[in-house]
Amino acid sequence: MATYLITGGCGFVGSHLADALLARGDAVVVLDNLSTGKRANLAPEVRVIEGDVADPDAVARAMAGCAGVFHLAGIASVAYCNEHWREGHLTNQTGTVTVFEAAARAGRVPVVYTSSAAVYGDAGTGAVDEARVPRPQTPYGVDKLGSELHGRIAMGVHGLPTVGLRPFNIYGPRQDPSSAYSGVISIFNSRLAQGLPVTVFGDGLQTRDFVFVADVVRFLLAAMARAPEVAGQVFNICTGRTTTLLALIDTLAALHGRQAVVQHAAPRVGDIRESLGDPARARDLLGVTAGVTLEDGLAALLRGM
Ligand code: UD1
């Protein structure tokens, strides 16, 4: 049994990861500023420290005695970070460096952290692999890429093993639908459940590689298990399958047994047109793939599992 720190552990992905760690017999400490996460997402045995990931004292305190750190805290919305440039930078990049520095000082505790597929920017048609030159087109993507650059030099300068993960679009139970900045599946699912129209920014033919949260947890655990061998590297978290927003709406509406009412609005600034990942590198080096199909994942979402 080991103790792991999850930053942002009260949130959507972090709380699922906490469940998986507890289920295999590990202990979990969470650092979360509760800006979007909820204590109620976690089992009672999880120790929660309320604090910010850009606060070095809070991070050092949370990390004491931990065998590894999953750094998931961050502002997940690309659109929110467009509108709150400095706030996004402080959390998404300074926060990551704060975690790296604390982990180095705490005895080179391995860190698995979430970057993002947003580092690629608009990569055009076809699946992107990790060798693609990153061209982020929003502050959010730039801060994730900056975090990766720090992660890559962490071993050489500080002897700190880090593994970066680039999730594509994550969905599943506990993704909060309540804000305009929430993930699109959580918003569409909640609106369809209430019989309300959905708003599509742009023509709806933009594509995303939607990956179910339980698969994401498998990638996180595999990255931690192999951190010594793959230190300094980055991996896509994706399915390798692509879906347009309009097709997504059709699938979701069918699961709800309704006809969707679709309204269109102007596209978001910096919105990526096509997003599809190549899962080969994670499969080959981490031994993990995302097996849940969109239909199965959406059905699980509707069941609240
Ligand atoms: C998402 C993630 C981001 C992650 C990135 C990886 C969220 C909130 N953001 O960004 O953390 O790093 O993928 O690629 O999960 N849309 C609508 N109507 C809505 C809401 C959204 O049409 O009501 C559209 C957006 O314009 C966009 C697509 O749906 O084209 C997806 O948007 P969103 O879920 O916000 O995610 P990304 O911007 O792709």
Boltz pocket constraint, residues with backbone or C-beta under 6 A from the ligand:
constraints:
  - pocket:
      binder: B
      contacts: [[A, 75], [A, 76], [A, 77], [A, 78], [A, 79], [A, 115], [A, 116], [A, 117], [A, 118], [A, 167], [A, 168], [A, 169], [A, 170], [A, 180], [A, 181], [A, 182], [A, 183], [A, 184], [A, 185], [A, 187], [A, 199], [A, 200], [A, 201], [A, 202], [A, 206], [A, 208], [A, 245], [A, 267], [A, 268], [A, 271], [A, 272], [A, 275]]
      max_distance: 6.0
